[in-house]
Amino acid sequence: MREFLKRPVPKEKAGQDSGQVADRVSAILTDIRDRGDAAVRTYSEQFDTWSPETFRLSPEQIEKIVADVPQQVIEDITFVQEQVRTFARHQREALRDIEVETLPGVHLGHRHLPVSAAGAYVPGGRYPLTASAHMTIVTAKVAGVPRVVACTPPIRGEVPAATVAAMHLAGADEIHLLGGVQAVAAMAVGTETIDRVDLIAGPGNAYVAEAKRQLFGEVGIDLFAGPTEILVVADEAADPFVVAVDLLSQAEHGPDSPAVLVTTSAELGRAVIEHIERLLPGMPTKDFAEPAWRDHGEVVVVDALEEAFAVADGYASEHVEVLTENPRQALEKMRDYGALFLGEGTCVSYGDKVIGTNHVLPTRGAARYTGGLWVGKYLKTVTYQEVTNASSSAYLGEVCGRAARVELFEGHARSGDVRAAKYGNAELPWAQGEPTGTQR
């Protein structure tokens, strides 16, 4: 049984704004395909009031910008990037190239090869997400991507020094002060001054997300992104003040960010609502957090923890905090989430900023079928095959011929037939006297 102490505001006219965004993005992409750098410059001037001689920062410019960043910021960036790098290295080491012999002389294998070039989009605007540089660039470099192009917009006409420092320290091969749809398009389709990439990763606003959606297929992307989400599973042992603070920590991402509590304790649920109502007026980011909680906040009370885990799986939330007496139960009970944060000692903000797991995660229910950005996203798992045993090739040829003809693929069948004849004793009635060669 479920009781809602707080429900979200019903959605009205859903999709109206998204259609306008899609149309605008489509027009920009078409223009950039047609006019290249000239169009990129037009939109950079229009949206960011930014039109330098070149968008790419030179090594000398990067060196000067990094030198002006406070030392403590540099040390913190370095620390966080090492956490991300360490975890990504362990992930990469878990991916092995394999080769197996399935029949005598039949060798099958796979290799994990990095894409040749990746684009990293690091948002700017009101809240520059410096941490996104760690998540996209460091992870790509650990995967072995030889060329990583990083883009971030100027902030009100100024260079975002900390973000540039993060990009540089992460190992970006090119850094461009360029944002929005124009940055994503330039990386995806290429211009006179920016060579195209194979995959683009990183979060962004609705326009950036829509640009990635429309370009997917022409270029790889990490995820179809939506508003940041948090869901907390809590029992009576949880601290309601901590729950309230953590819900608001993600609500500040934007006015459409869902913040959900699923709890076995109605008393805890009511206490969390009271704390949020007291905390919101004093939040510097209440212009985002307040409408997010008002319109998208939920508090759901259930009878038992088993039901709480099932309800949480139904949301398939991007971030799931488990603030219960035994949080590791969630590892066995849950399966649909972007990332789990187990126990009061951790929180979603750690994942966003410092702990080392990747913060680019599935939203809008996509956790039902995919995980988030990780080192494997930059790798292509490719296969190879080799047959060195004549008898095995002959046998496979016979089976291939029969299997292909079931599907009416005569050409495929004949490729099998010639090997069955060349390496075995099969006849080729369709060859009409053509030589079949000799067994080698």
KOLDREN-700127 format. One record per residue: x, y, z of N, C-alpha, C, O in turn; residue in three letters. Coordinates in steps of 0.2 Angstrom, whole numbers, plus 2048, in hexadecimal, padded with zeros to 3 digits. Layout:
% KOLDREN-700127
XYZXYZXYZXYZALA
...
This chain:
% KOLDREN-700127
8047FA800800800800804806800809807804MET
80380B7FC8078117FB8028177FE7FC8187FCARG
80681C80180282280380782880180D828802GLU
80482D7FE8088327FB80783880080283B801PHE
80D83A80380C84080880E84680380C84C805LEU
8118457FE81184B7F98128487F28158437F1LYS
80E84B7ED80E8487E681084E7E28108547E4ARG
81384C7DC8158517D780F8557D480A8527D4PRO
81085B7D280B85E7CE80A85B7C780E8597C4VAL
80385A7C68028567BF80585A7B98058607B9PRO
8088567B580B8597AF80585B7AA8018577A8LYS
8058617A78018647A280486679C80A86979CGLU
80186579680486679080B86478F80F86778CLYS
80C85D79181285A79181485A789811858785ALA
81B85B78881E85B78281D86177D820862778GLY
81986678081986C77C81F87077B821872776GLN
82387178182987478082E87077D833873779ASP
82E86977E83386577B833865773838865770SER
82D86677182D86776983086D76783386D761GLY
82F87376A83287976883A87876983D87B764GLN
83C87576E84487476F84687076984B871766VAL
84386A76784586676284586A75B84A869757ALA
84086E75A84087275484687775384987774EASP
84787A75984D87F75985387B75885887E754ARG
85487675C85B87275B85C870754861870751VAL
85686D75185786B74A85987074585D86F741SER
85787674685887C74286087D74386387F73EALA
86287D74986987F74A86E87A74787387C744ILE
86C87374887086E74587186F73E87686E73BLEU
86B87073B86B87173387087673187387672CTHR
86F87C73587388273387B88073487F882730ASP
87C87D73988487B73A88687673588C877733ILE
88287273388486D72E88687172788A870724ARG
88187672688287A72088887F72088B88071BASP
88988272688D88872689388772A89888B72BARG
89488272E89988073289B88573789788773BGLY
8A28877378A488C73C8A089273C89F895742ASP
89E89573789A89B73789489B73B89289F73EALA
89089573A88A89473E88C893745888896749ALA
89188F74789388F74E894895751892897757VAL
89889A74D8998A07508938A47518928A8756ARG
88E8A474C8888A774D8848A67538828AA757THR
88489F75588089D75B88489E7618818A0766TYR
88A89E76188E8A076788D8A776888D8A976ESER
88D8AC76388C8B37658858B47678848B876CGLU
8808B07648798B17668778AF76D8748B2771GLN
87A8A976F8788A677587D8A777B87B8A8781PHE
8838A87798888A977F88C8B077E8908B1782ASP
88A8B477988E8BA7788958B97788998BD77BTHR
8978B477489E8B27748A18B176D89E8AC76ATRP
8A68B476B8A88B37648AF8B57638B18BA760SER
8B48B17678BB8B27668BD8B075F8BA8AE75BPRO
8C48B275E8C78B07588C78A97568C58A7751GLU
8C88A575B8C789E75B8C489B7628C689E767THR
8C08967618BD8937678C288F76B8C188E771PHE
8C788C7688CB88876B8D188B76F8D489076CARG
8D28897758D788C7798DE8897778DE883776LEU
8E288E7778E988C7758ED88977C8EA88B781SER
8F288577B8F68837818F88897868F788878CPRO
8FA88E7838FC8947878F689778A8F6899790GLU
8F08987878EA89A78B8E88957908E6898796GLN
8E888F78F8E688A7948EB88B79A8E988B7A0ILE
8F288B7998F788C79E8F58927A28F68927A9GLU
8F489879F8F289E7A38EC89D7A78EC89F7ADLYS
8E789A7A48E089A7A88E18957AE8DF8977B3ILE
8E588F7AD8E688B7B38EA88E7B88E888D7BEVAL
8EF8927B68F38957BB8EF89A7C08F189C7C5ALA
8E989D7BD8E58A27C18E089E7C58DD8A27C9ASP
8E08987C58DB8947C98DE8937D08E48917D1VAL
8DA8947D68DD8937DC8E088C7DD8DD8877DBPRO
8E588C7E18E98867E28E48807E58E587A7E4GLN
8E08837EA8DC87E7ED8D787B7E88D58757E9GLN
8D487F7E38D087C7DE8D38777DA8D18727D8VAL
8DA8787D88DE8747D48DF86D7D88DE8687D5ILE
8E086E7DE8E18687E28DB8647E38DB85D7E3GLU
8D58677E48CF8637E48CD8607DE8CB85A7DEASP
8CE8637D88CD8607D28D185A7D18CF8557CEILE
8D885B7D28DC8557D28DA84F7D68DB84A7D4THR
8D88517DC8D684B7E08D08487DD8D08427DDPHE
8CB84C7DB8C58487D98C68457D28C483F7D1VAL
8CA8477CE8CC8447C88D083D7C98CF8397C5GLN
8D483D7CE8D78377D08D28327D28D382C7D1GLU
8CD8347D68C882F7D88C482C7D28C38267D1GLN
8C28317CD8BF82E7C78C382A7C38C18257C0VAL
8CA82C7C28CF8287BE8D08217C18D081C7BEARG
8D08217C88D281A7CB8CC8157CA8CD8107C8THR
8C68187CB8C08137CA8BF8117C28BE80C7C1PHE
8C08167BE8C08157B78C58107B58C480B7B1ALA
8CB8107B88D180B7B68CE8047B88D07FF7B5ARG
8CB8047BE8C97FD7C18C47FA7BC8C37F47BAHIS
8BF7FF7BA8BA7FD7B58BD7FA7AE8BC7F57ACGLN
8C27FE7AC8C67FC7A68C97F57A68C97F17A2ARG
8CC7F47AC8D07EE7AD8CB7E87AE8CD7E27ADGLU
8C57E97AF8C07E47B08BE7E17A98BA7DC7A8ALA
8BF7E57A48BD7E479D8C37E07998C87E3798LEU
8C27DA7988C87D67958C77D578E8C17D378CARG
8CC7D578A8CC7D27838CC7CB7848CF7C8788ASP
8C87C77808C87C07808C97BD7798C87C0774ILE
8CB7B67798CC7B27738CB7AB7768CE7A977AGLU
8C67A87738C47A17758C479C76E8C379F769VAL
8C579676F8C579176A8BF78D76B8BF78976FGLU
8BA78E7678B378B7688B37847658AF780767THR
8B678375F8B777D75C8BE77C75A8C278175ALEU
8C17767588C87767568C977B7508C777B74BPRO
8CE77F7528D078474D8CC78A74C8CD78E748GLY
8C678B7508C179074F8C37957558C179475BVAL
8C579B7538C77A07588C37A67588C27A9753HIS
8BF7A775E8BB7AD75E8BE7B17648C07AF769LEU
8BD7B87628C07BD7688BC7C37678B97C5763GLY
8BD7C776D8BB7CE76C8C07D37708C47D0774HIS
8C07D976D8C57DE7708C17E47728BC7E576FARG
8C37E87778C07EE7798C47F47768CA7F5779HIS
8C27F77718C67FC76E8C380376F8BD80476ELEU
8C78087718C480F7728C281276C8C5811767PRO
8BD81676C8BB81B7668C181F7658C5820769VAL
8C182275F8C782675D8C782D7608CC830761SER
8C182F7608C08367638BA8377678B4834765ALA
8BA83A76C8B483B7708B38437728B8846773ALA
8AD8457728AC84C7748A984C77B8A584877DGLY
8AB85177F8A98527868A68587878A985E786ALA
89F85878889C85F78989B86079189885C795TYR
89E86679389D86879A89986E79B89B873798VAL
89386D79E88F87379E8928797A28968787A6PRO
88F87F7A08918857A388B8887A68878867AAGLY
88A88E7A38848927A58848947AC8898967AFGLY
87E8947AF87D8967B68818927BB8848947C0ARG
88188B7BA8858877BF88A8827BA88887D7B8TYR
8908857BA8958817B689687A7BA89887A7BFPRO
8968757B689786E7B989E86C7B889F8687B3LEU
8A286F7BB8A986D7BB8AA8657BB8AF8637B8THR
8A78627C08A885B7C18A68577BA8A98517BAALA
8A285A7B68A18567B08A78557AB8A88507A7SER
8AC8597AC8B28587A98B68527AB8B984E7A7ALA
8B68517B28B984B7B48B58457B18B98407AFHIS
8AF8457B28AB83F7B08AC83D7A88AC8377A7MET
8AC8427A48AC84179D8B384079A8B483B796THR
8B884479C8BE8447998C383F79C8C683B799ILE
8C383F7A38C783A7A68C58337A48CA82F7A3VAL
8BF8327A48BC82B7A38BE82979B8C082379ATHR
8BE82E7978C082C7908C782B78F8C982678CALA
8CB82F7938D282E7928D48277958D9823793LYS
8D182579B8D381E79E8D18197998D4814798VAL
8CB81A7958C98157908CE81578A8CE810787ALA
8D281A78A8D781A7848D681E77E8D981D779GLY
8D182277F8CF8267798D482B7778D682F77CVAL
8D782B7718DD82F7708DC83676F8E083B770PRO
8D583876D8D483F76C8CD8417708C883E76EARG
8CE8457758C88487788C784F7778CB853779VAL
8C18517758C08587738BB85A7798B685777AVAL
8BD86077C8B98627828B68697808B986D77EALA
8AF86A7828AC8707808A88737878A586F78ACYS
8A98797888A587C78E8A388378C8A8886789THR
89E88678D89C88D78C89F8927908A1890796PRO
8A089878E8A289D79289D89F79789789D795PRO
89E8A279D8998A47A18988AB7A289D8AF7A4ILE
8938AE79F8928B579E8988B879B89A8BE79EARG
89B8B67968A08B97938A78B87968AC8BA793GLY
8A78B479B8AE8B279F8B08AB79E8AC8A779DGLU
8B68AA79E8B98A379D8B88A07A48BA8A27A9VAL
8B589A7A48B48967AA8BA8927AC8BC88D7AAPRO
8BF8967B08C58947B18C688D7B48CA8897B2ALA
8C288C7B98C28857BD8C08807B88C387A7B9ALA
8BB8817B48B987B7AF8BF87A7AA8C08747A9THR
8C287F7A88C887E7A38CD87B7A68D08767A3VAL
8CF87C7AD8D48797B08D28717B18D686D7B0ALA
8CC8707B28C98697B38CA8657AD8CC85F7ACALA
8C88687A78C98657A18D086479F8D285E79DMET
8D58697A08DC86879F8DF8627A38E285E7A1HIS
8DD8627AA8E085D7AE8DD8567AD8E18517AELEU
8D78567AA8D48507A88D884C7A28D78467A1ALA
8DB85179E8DE84E7988DB8507928DD84C78DGLY
8D78557918D485678B8D98587868DE85C787ALA
8D88567808DD85877A8DB85E7778E0862774ASP
8D58607778D38677748CE86A7798C986677CGLU
8CE87077B8C987377F8C787977B8CA87E779ILE
8C087977A8BD87F7778B888277B8B487F77FHIS
8B888977B8B388D77F8AD88E77A8AC893777LEU
8A988977B8A388977689E88477A89F87F77CLEU
89888777A89288377D88C88277988C884773GLY
88787F77C88187E779880879773885875772GLY
87B87A76F87A87676A880876765882872761VAL
88287D76488887E75F88E87A76189287875CGLN
88F87976789587576989486D76889986A765ALA
88E86B76A88D86476888D86276188F85D75EVAL
88A86775D88A86675689086675389286274EALA
89586B75589B86B75289F8657538A386374FALA
89F8627598A285C75B8A08567578A3852755MET
89985675689685075389785074B89884B748ALA
89685674889685674089D85973E89E857738VAL
8A085C7428A785F7408A686673C8A1867739GLY
8AB86A73D8AB8707398B28717368B686D737THR
8B38777348BA8797318BF8797368C5877735GLU
8BD87A73C8C287A7428C28757478C687474BTHR
8BC8717478BB86C74C8BA8667498B5865746ILE
8BE8617498BD85A7468B885774A8B8857750ASP
8B48537478AF84F74A8B184A74E8B784774EARG
8AD8487538AF8427588AA83C7578A583D753VAL
8AB83775A8A78317598A283075F89D82D75EASP
8A383376489E83376A89E83976E8A483C76FLEU
89883B77089884177589583F77B89083C77BILE
89884278189684078789584778B89984C78AALA
89184779089084C79588984F79588684F790GLY
88785279B88185579C88085C79988585F797PRO
87A85E79987986579687186779786D86379AGLY
86F86C79586886F79586486B79086686678DASN
85E86D79085986978B85B86A78485A865780ALA
85E86F78286187077B86686C77A867869774TYR
86B86B77E87186777D86E85F77D87185C779VAL
86A85E78286785778286485577B864850779ALA
86085A77985C85977286185876C860854768GLU
86685C76D86B85C76786F85576786F852762ALA
87085276D87384C76D86E84676B870842767LYS
86884776C86384376A86284376386283D760ARG
86284976086184975886784675586784474FGLN
86D84775887384575487583E75687A83B752LEU
87283B75A87383475C87282F75686D830752PHE
87782B75487882774E87D82974A881826747GLY
87D83074988283374588983374988E833747GLU
88783475088D83475588A83075B88483075CVAL
88E82D75F88C82976588B82E76A88E83476AGLY
88782D76F88683177588682D77B88682777BILE
88783078188782C78788082A78987F82478AASP
87B82F78987582E78C870833789872838787LEU
86983178986483678886383978F860835793PHE
86483F79086484279685E84679885B849793ALA
85C84679E85684A7A085884D7A785E84D7A9GLY
8538507AA8548547B085784F7B68568497B6PRO
85C8527BA85F84E7BF85984B7C485484E7C5THR
85A8457C68558427CB85883F7D185E83D7D1GLU
85583F7D785783C7DD8518387E084B83B7E0ILE
8528327E284D82E7E685182C7EC8568297ECLEU
84E82D7F285082A7F884C8257FB8468267FBVAL
84F81F7FC84B81A80084D81A80785381A809VAL
84881B80C84A81C81384581881783F817816ALA
84881681D84481382284481782884681D828ASP
84181582E84081983484781B83784781F83BGLU
84C81783585381883885681F83485B821837ALA
85482182F85782782B85682D82F85182E833ALA
85A83282E85A83883185683D82C85983E826ASP
85083F82E84C84382985084A82784E84C821PRO
85484D82B85785382985C85182385D85581EPHE
86084B82486584981E86184881886384A813VAL
85B84481985784381385584980F85584A809VAL
85284E81385085481085685880D85585B807ALA
85C85881086185C80D86385880686585C801VAL
86385280686584E80086084F7FB86284F7F5ASP
85A84F7FC8558507F78568577F48568577EELEU
85785C7F88588637F585E8637F185F8687EDLEU
86385F7F386A8607F086985F7E886D8617E4SER
86485A7E68638597DF85E85D7DC85E85F7D6GLN
85985F7E08548647DE85786A7DB85486E7D7ALA
85D86C7DE85F8737DB8628727D48648787D1GLU
86386C7D186586C7CA86186F7C58638727C1HIS
85A86F7C78558737C284E8727C584D86E7C9GLY
84A8777C28438777C483F8717C38398707C5PRO
84286C7BE83E8667BC8418607BF84085A7BCASP
8468607C484985B7C78458577CC84485A7D1SER
8438517CB83F84D7D084384B7D68498497D5PRO
84084C7DC84384A7E283E8467E68388487E8ALA
83F8407E783A83B7E983D8377EF8438357F0VAL
8388377F483A8337FA83582D7FB82F82E7FALEU
8388277FB8348217FC83681E80383B81C804VAL
83181E80883381C80F82D818812828817810THR
83081481782B80F81B828813821825810825THR
82A81982282881D828825823826828828823SER
81E82482781A82A82681D83082A81D835828ALA
81F82E83082283383582883683282983C832GLU
82D83282F83383582C83183982683383E825LEU
82C83782282A83A81C82784181E82984681AGLY
82384282382184882582684D827826853826ARG
82B84A82B83184E82E835850828837856828ALA
83684C82383A84E81D83785481A83A859818VAL
83085481982C85A81582D86081A82E865817ILE
82D85F82082D86582483486882483586E824GLU
83986482484086782384186A81D84487081CHIS
83F86781783F86A81183C87181083F87680EILE
83687281383387881383687D817836883816GLU
83A87B81C83E88082084588281D84788881DARG
84887D81984E87E81684E88280F85288680ELEU
84888180C84888480584888C80584C88E801LEU
84588F80984589780984C89980984E89F806PRO
85189680D85889880D85D896808862897809GLY
85A89280485F88F7FF8618947F985C8977F6MET
8678957F886989A7F38678977EC86689B7E7PRO
8658917EB86388E7E585C88C7E58598887E1THR
8588907E985188E7EA84D8907E484788D7E3LYS
84F8947DF84C8957D984B88F7D584688F7D1ASP
85088B7D684F8847D284C87F7D784887B7D5PHE
84F87F7DD84D8797E284687A7E48428757E5ALA
8438807E583C8817E783787E7E283387A7E4GLU
8378807DC83287D7D78348767D682F8727D4PRO
83A8747D683B86C7D58378687DA8348637D9ALA
83886B7E18358677E682D8687E68298637E7TRP
82B86E7E48248707E482086B7DF81B8697E0ARG
82386B7D98208687D38228617D281E85D7CFASP
82885F7D482A8587D382C8547D982E84E7D8HIS
82B8577DF82D8537E582884E7E78228507E6GLY
82A8497E98258437EC8278407F282D8407F3GLU
82283F7F682483B7FC81F8357FC8198367FDVAL
82182F7FC81D8297FC81F824802824823803VAL
81982380581A81E80B817817809812816806VAL
81B81280B81980B80981A80781081C809815VAL
81780180F8177FD81581D7FA81781E7F981DASP
8217F88138277F481482D7F681082C7F880AALA
8337F48128397F680E8397F280783B7F5802LEU
8377EC8078377E88018337EC7FC8347ED7F6GLU
82D7EF7FE8297F37F982C7F97F782C7FC7F2GLU
8307FC7FC8338037FB8388017F58398067F0ALA
83C7FC7F58417FA7F083D7F97E98407FC7E4PHE
8387F67E98347F57E38317FB7E08317FC7DAALA
82F8007E582C8067E283280A7DF83180D7DAVAL
83880A7E383D80E7E083F80B7D984180F7D5ALA
83F8057D88418027D283C8047CC83E8057C7ASP
8368057CE8318087CA83380F7C78318107C1GLY
8368137CB83881A7C983E8197C483F81E7C0TYR
8428147C68488137C284C81A7C284E81D7BDALA
84D81D7C88508237C98588247C785B81F7C7SER
85A8297C586182B7C48658297CA86A8257CAGLU
86482C7CF86782C7D68638297DB85D82B7DCHIS
8658237DE8618217E48658207EA86A81C7EAVAL
8638247EF8668247F686381F7FA85C81F7FAGLU
86681A7FD86381580286581780986A81580BVAL
86081A80D86281C81385E81881885881A81BLEU
86081281985C80D81D86180982286780B822THR
85F80582686380282B8687FD82886D7FD82AGLU
8667FA82386A7F681F86A7F78188677F4814ASN
86E7FD81686D7FF80F8707FA80986D7FB804PRO
8747F680B8777F18068727EC8038737E97FEARG
86C7EC8078667E88048647EA7FD8627E67F9GLN
8657F07FC8637F37F58677F07F08647EF7EAALA
86D7EE7F18717EA7EC86E7E47E986E7E27E3LEU
86A7E17EE8677DA7EC8607DC7EA85D7D87E5GLU
85D7E17EC8557E27EB8547E67E584E7E57E2LYS
8587EB7E38577EF7DE85B7EE7D88607EB7D8MET
8587F07D285C7EF7CC85B7F57C785F7F57C2ARG
8567FA7C88557FF7C38578067C68538097CAASP
85D8087C586080E7C88668107C486980C7C1TYR
8678177C486E8197C18748187C58798157C3GLY
8738197CC8788187D18758187D887081B7D9ALA
8788137DC8768137E387B8167E78818167E6LEU
8788197EC87C81C7F287A8197F887481B7FBPHE
87E8157FB87C81180187E814807884814809LEU
87981580B87A81881287B81F81387D82380EGLY
87B82281987B82981A88282C819883832818GLU
88782781988E82A81889082C81189582F810GLY
88B82A80C88C82D806886831804881831807THR
8868347FE8818387FB8818397F48878387F1CYS
87C83B7F187D83C7E98828417E88858417E3VAL
8828467EC88784C7EB88E8497EA89284C7E6SER
8908447EE8978417EE89783E7E689D83F7E3TYR
89283A7E48938387DD89383D7D889783C7D3GLY
8908437D98908487D489784B7D489984D7CFASP
89A84C7DA8A08507DA8A784D7DC8AC84F7D9LYS
8A78487E08AE8467E38AF83F7E48B583D7E4VAL
8AB83A7E48AC8337E68B082F7E18B382B7E3ILE
8AE8307DA8B282D7D58AE8287D08B08277CBGLY
8A78277D28A38247CD8A08297C98A182F7CATHR
89E8277C389C82C7BE89582F7BF89082C7C1ASN
8948367BE88E8397C088983A7BA88483D7BAHIS
88C8387B48878387AE8838327AE88682C7ACVAL
87D8327B087982C7B187282D7AE8708327ABLEU
86F8277AD8688277A986282A7AD86282A7B3PRO
85E82E7AA8588317AD85282F7A985282B7A4THR
84C8317AB8468307A88448297A78428277A2ARG
8468257AC84581D7AB84A8197A78498137A7GLY
84F81D7A48548197A08588147A485B80F7A1ALA
8588157AB85B8107AF8588097AF85B8047B1ALA
8538087AC8508017AA8547FD7A58547F77A5ARG
8588017A185B7FD79C8627FF79B8667FC797TYR
86580479E86C80679E86F8097A486B80B7A8THR
8758087A587980C7AA87B8127A88798157A2GLY
8808167AC88281C7AA88981C7A688B8177A4GLY
88C8227A58928227A289781F7A689881F7ACLEU
89C81B7A28A18177A58A68167A08A581879ATRP
8AC8137A28B281379D8B080E7978B2810792VAL
8AB80A7988A98057938A580978D8A5807788GLY
8A280F78F89E81378A8A38157848A181677FLYS
8A98167868AE8197818B181377D8B6814779TYR
8AF80D77E8B280777B8AE8047778A8803778LEU
8B08017718AC7FD76C8AE7F676D8B47F476DLYS
8AA7F176F8AC7EA7708AB7E77698A57E6767THR
8B07E57668B07E375F8B37DC75F8B77DA763VAL
8B07D875A8B27D175A8B67CF7548B67D374FTHR
8B97C97558BD7C674F8BC7BF74F8BB7BC754TYR
8BD7BC7498BD7B57498C27B27448C47B573FGLN
8C57AC7458CA7A97418C97A17418C879E746GLU
8C979E73B8C879773B8CE7947388D0796732VAL
8D279073B8D978E7398D87867388DD783736THR
8D37837398D277C7398CE77A7338C877C733ASN
8D077672E8CC7757288C67717298C1773726ALA
8C676C72E8C076872F8BB76D7328B576C731SER
8BD7717378B877573A8B577A7358AF77B735SER
8B977D7308B678172B8B177E7278AC780725SER
8B37777258AE7737218A87727248A2773721ALA
8A877072B8A276F72E89E77572F89877572ETYR
8A177B73189D78173189A78372B89578672ALEU
89E78272589B78371F89577F71D89078271AGLY
89577971F88F77571E88977872288377971FGLU
88A77A72888577C72C88278372A87C78572AVAL
88778772888678E72588178D71F87C79171ECYS
88378971A87F788714878786716873789713GLY
87778171B87078071C86C78572086678771EARG
87078972586C78E72986B794724865797725ALA
86F79671F86E79B71B86879A71686479E715ALA
86779471486279270F85B792713856793710ARG
85B79171985579171D85279871C84C79A71CVAL
85779D71C8557A471C8557A77158547AD714GLU
8567A27108567A470985B7A970785B7AD702LEU
8617A870A8677AC70986C7A87058707A5708PHE
86B7A76FE86F7A26FA8767A46FA87B7A06FAGLU
8787AB6FA87F7AD6FA8827AB7008887A96FFGLY
87F7AC7068827AA70C8847A370C8897A170EHIS
87F79F70A87F798709885796705889791707ALA
88679970088C7976FB8937996FE8987956FDARG
89379E70289979F70689B79970A8A179870BSER
89679770D89779171289978B70D89D78770FGLY
89578A70889678470389D7837018A077E701ASP
8A07896FF8A77896FC8AC7867018B17836FFVAL
8AB7887078B078670C8AE77E70E8B377A70FARG
8A877C70E8A777570F8AA7717098AC76B70BALA
8AA7747038AD7706FE8B47706FE8B876B6FCALA
8B77766FF8BE7776FF8C27747048C7771703LYS
8BF77470A8C27717108BF76A7128C2767717TYR
8BA76870F8B77617108B575E70A8B975E705GLY
8B075A70A8AE7567048A77587018A47546FDASN
8A575E70289F76070089F7616F88A47636F6ALA
8997606F58987626EE8957696ED89276C6F2GLU
89776C6E78947726E68907726DF8927746DALEU
88A76F6E088676E6DA8847756D68837756D0PRO
88477B6DA8827816D78887846D48877896D0TRP
88E7826D48947856D28957846CA8997876C7ALA
89277F6C789277D6C089977D6BD89B7816B8GLN
89D7796C08A47786BE8A977D6C08AF77D6BEGLY
8A77826C48AC7876C68B17846CB8AF77F6CFGLU
8B87856CA8BD7826CF8BB7846D68B978A6D7PRO
8BC77F6DA8BB7816E18C27816E58C27836EBTHR
8C77806E28CE7816E58CF77A6E98CB7766E8GLY
8D577A6EC8D77746EF8D87766F78D877B6F9THR
8D77706FB8D77717028DE7747048E4771702GLN
8DE7797088E577B70B8E577B7128EA77D715ARG
